[in-house]
Amino acid sequence: MNASSPPDTTPAPPVHLHVCVTCRRGLPASDNPQGRQLHDAMQALAKGNPDIVVHEVACLAACNDGCTAVVATPGKWGWLLANLGPEKAADLLTFIDAYAASAKGTVMPSRRPASLSDMVRGRFPASLFSGV
């Protein structure tokens, strides 16, 4: 940036969290599966925060890995996360904050909450998330 250029004041796009609401984490079928509980907890934590948009999806096809979610935003890597549950909602919000602050969407393991150390199942190129 040269000295005469004004700073970029374009707001960053929101982080999109897609939570599988059918995930049961290997538990018996119920009217309130663990994935739905995680979705509801994340929606409550993100309420009033325009920088996080929580979506529900019916299945992310990672059933052997417990509750799953995808974190994505245009221009950054997207991540498939697993081994989640409603008890990890606050730590997932911490991860999302670190993700939002990163330039390319990479959150190094040392920056992740300890409860989420085993959560990454895959990442996706930024080009897949132009419209999230």
C-alpha positions, 0 to 999 in steps of 0.5 A: 500500500502506498502512503497516499492510499486510504486504508481498506475499510471493506468489511470482512465477509462473515464466517459461515458455520454449517452444522449437521443437525442429524449427527448423533455421535453414535448415540441412539436416535432421539428427537434432539440429536447431538448435532441439533444441540450443537447447532442450537448452542452455536446459534445462541452464541452467535446471536447478534453477531453479524460476523458469524452465520450459522446454517443447519444441514441434514448430513455431511456424510461423516457419521463415523466422526460424531457431530460434524460442521464446516467452517467457511468464508469466501477467499479462505480455506474451508474446514470439515470439523468432527468430534464436536458436540454441544459441550464444545460450542464455546471452544468452537466459537474461539476457533471461529474467531481465530479463523476469522482473524487469519488471512487464509483461514488456517488456524494452527493447532497451537491456536486451537482450543485443546478440546478441538485438537482432533477435530480437523477432517479435511480442508477445501480450497477457497475457490469452492466458497465464493457464495458460501 
